[in-house]
Amino acid sequence: MVTVGIDPHKNVHVAVAVDAEGRRVSRPLTVKNDATQISALLKWIRSIAGGTPVTWAIEDGRGFARRLADGLLLAGHEVVWVPTRLMAAHRKLHAATGSKSDPVDAAAVAHAAIATPGLDRHRIDERVRELRVLVDLRADLVKRRTVVINQVKAYTHLWLDHTPGDLTRAPGLTALTTLLDTSETGRHVRRVLSEMLSEIASLNQRIRALEATIRELVSPLAPALLEITGISHVSAAVLLAEIGDITRFTDSAKLARYTGCAPIPVYSSDKERHRLHRGGNRRLNSVLYTAAIVQQRFHPGARDLLARHEPTKGARGARRILKRHLIDVIHRAMLRDRASWQHHVTEHRLAA
């Protein structure tokens, strides 16, 4: 049996293969974190393992390695997650003193997987996987629409001395089209701007269609989550897509750290204070920021919390406290939703 330890990063992943005794059986492999990573890893491991069973052990960084784990699992391989602390313990045990590198970490991941048979197996929930695709596509379309809208605003201000309003809605597009038709701009400029307005209208339509599909999929999956003020269907879909199985966060504090909402303690001159955590999953952090802003406007309890902390923490500090409180609420809601999924699965099995 061959165990492959992987040290995942944002741009590249480093893989090391070891045998059942923990001995390396090849040189480390570095692959780019892109669409070619799965084929490169499978080609590499076939040349090493032949027909021997392979277990892929990945250091638990599911933000960077989720796509990798999904691809390996869909290719028919077993994938396990190795906690970072467990990897660090085996690195101290097996590596030379003071030795630390990506291959050393990857080998420590493999050794930890061999020594700990009960590690968490990677699983794919098809409903969540569908949401990931839809949410990612919507984000790409929104980015493209923003680029085109900014270009149109720049060109219209240059040629028409006019800055258009909201072009994500039909009235704004109609008003600008009418202005363009009655202006004295050259026909080439008019043609270019007309094509860009048509592209914006098409993107608006595609985004609305995606949002309708997301609403249809996420409503039965996250009823408790959607009851939270400030959590829209798109926000709930992002939470489900990025977090996946909420049970992997045993408490809300770990989820807060993952989302970048946990304040980091700083000690200076025997004084303890906390600073902003600039790490974590920024996509989830953005969802929480939006929810906090909406709650600040519409939720009486949130306004009371902000009013209580603003005198000492300031407006931004109070909002961070609200975001950290929202993590507790979201964690409980997602656990309730997850339990309802399992209940429905059990009922379906009994009915079958």
Salt bridges, closest charged atoms under 4 A:
ASP7 OD2 - HIS9 NE2 2.96
ASP19 OD2 - ARG23 NH2 3.28
ASP60 OD1 - ARG62 NE 2.82
ASP70 OD1 - HIS122 NE2 2.64
ASP70 OD2 - ARG132 NH1 3.26
GLU78 OE2 - ARG121 NH2 2.90
ASP102 OD1 - HIS9 NE2 3.20
ASP105 OD1 - ARG91 NH1 2.94
ASP105 OD2 - LYS100 NZ 2.97
ASP120 OD2 - ARG62 NH2 3.13
ASP120 OD1 - ARG123 NH1 3.24
ASP125 OD2 - ARG127 NH2 3.13
GLU126 OE1 - ARG129 NH1 3.54
ASP136 OD1 - ARG283 NH1 2.78
ASP166 OD2 - ARG169 NE 3.37
GLU195 OE2 - ARG191 NH1 3.40
GLU199 OE2 - ARG144 NE 2.83
GLU211 OE2 - ARG138 NH2 2.93
GLU242 OE2 - ARG283 NH1 2.96
ASP245 OD2 - ARG123 NH2 3.10
ASP245 OD1 - ARG338 NE 3.41
GLU272 OE2 - HIS274 NE2 3.91
ASP328 OD1 - ARG324 NH1 2.82
GLU347 OE2 - HIS343 NE2 2.82
